[in-house]
């Protein structure tokens, strides 16, 4: 099982010489201090995100340190013995990381059943399984691209994404290491031997520089194109491990101790700390900006300064700091489940005192974990052999993954037929507000059907999969709803972002009842406007892509003579806007829509705007309802704060009233004079915090129809 890969069998040739040895400095307290700094930034960021807006850079510091230590270990073995026991290396990683990692997942799995609402079980258990298999970063990357899943609440194990990236690096790097040396030696037809030859050392450095350059370049490109996805995927992070590895194999266990070492160390520390204060969730990351914390960490590793109190080394090596570094792994694993459970169990948002107690509790858990889990498993005999460690890894991850999938809730979707069964009830769905005088006030409270567990699943599924374009790219994607176009009396189009997609069920029913064919033109986070749409956080490449897409869709619809009516809609108030140098767009957030709609009007089409929908806050509505099963009014919101502050679509429609543009206001279907509701007429209004549920969209069909009838569109 140890699978030794021999890199040398005979003495190195005189031309090559032996590779330089790496000094074994033993325990390096300053490295533990850097770990303490990294976990401190992450901890502070997650407990006080408004105070330390860029504390997430602590993860980047961790990656650099990991690359530094792992490459030091591998190179020391190769340089000293001429071989690398890959199996033994992986076994060491198993003993170091998996026992506590799997324990936290196991505790999270069963604690979720008792402490979290059922609406989050499915997502939580799916991510626990992914975390056990160390693929969590790819799951989150997929969710970041899928805008229906992007609105899911953060799960207990979301922080495992970084461990997944790290384990993937540990799996591949020893193989690349051995491969680089082997190729370099094969080219010369000379095997290295008892000690690694210099040619092998150079090959390793070349491979690291190549990895660093390629990964950093990809990180810059991917972050510019889609920062949400780029944040999680492994290729955008490999260069950070490579940076730490380059420090290890360049300095070879030594550190710069010249007259400028302390100044350099303070500069490195300042770079990390300033990044944590200056960066925020709106910063395109990682990309080139990640160079700041990465370079800062590299400087601290290479030149931590002198031993006096005037140098960072002195502070990083104080016992309280190194103690936090020693338990940093446990702190990182435990802190996020503690935060998530606290938010779900406590009646109010934790105040300062409660947060300090939770921090102390996290440190206590980490301390106990190191003493009773990490150290015994790392140094004990139970999984001491490579074979036992590998068996433990396979068995442990399998048990967690299988358990998570087995506990995955099976939601009864037959309740969705309630829309059809009760459609004749005037107090059903939006009718409870529209016919408010005739309907009891309890129609805005009570138990909904389907329940929150069923509605929550709509965030990761779609009645019309593949009909919404992704965030990245400019490709125009279209589907057909309603009646068959060949026999339809009319063809119409619905256009916009995911808040146009939310109306697909209503438009499909509308088309079937009126014999209309509906063509869809929707793209994630991209309203069709001739202004430059600005995302928050910014994704620079997406701005130009959305503008190009908008022009392409606008032209395609204008040229399609079969389309007689266009239904534009979006969550227009959630974006920023810029004129892009167009002098006609004096108010880009309004005039951009006006310009786009004018092109359809000039082509002889009718424009009917589906207005802005109220917003019930940042919490997902199904989660709130699951926590308040007997009091859905607890999830309602005052109308004054729920209604969008900037009605961009309404303002654009008003400018074109003289040209026959119609605007269907949505307020009265979600709110009365004072309140906007989470449950109306027995239906949950939203599937997350902003998108309306499938059932409520379908129940809106007759009201959209009545609006069109009054406008003479039959």
ABEGO torsion letter per residue (X at the ends): XAGBBBABABBBBAAAEBBBBBBBAEBBAAAAAAAAAAAAAAAAAAABAAABAAAAAAAAAAAAAAAAAAAAAAAAAAAAAGBBBAAAAAAAAAAAAAAAAAAAAAAAAAAAAAABBAAAAAAAAAAAAAAAAGAAAAAAAAAAABAAAAABBBBAAAAAAAAAAAAAAAAAAAAAAAAAAAAAAAAAGBBBBABBBAAAAAAAAAAAAAAAAAAAAAAAAAAAABAAAAAABAAAAAAAAAAAAAAAAAAGGBBBABAAAAAAAAAAAAAAAAAAAABBAABBOAEAAAAAAAAAAAAAAABAEBABAABAAAAAABAAAAAAAAAAAAAAAAAAAAAAAAAAABABBBBAAAAAAAAAAAAAAAAAAAAAAAAAAAABAAAABAAAAAAAAAAAAAAAAAAAAAABBBBBAAAAAAAAAAAABAABEAAAAAAAAABBAAAABEBBOBBAAAAAAAAABBABBGABBBABEABBBBBBBEBBAAABABBBBBBEBAAAAAAAAAAAAAAAAAGBBBBBBBBBGBBBBABBBBBOBBBAAAAAAAAAAAAAAAAAAAABAABABBBBBBBAAABBBBAGGBAABABAAAAAAAAAAAAAAAAGBBBBBBBBBBBAEABBAAAAAAABAABAAAABBBAAAABBABBAAAAAAAAAAAAGBBBBBAAAAABBAABBBABBGGBBABABAABBBAAAAAAAAAAAAAAAAAAGBX
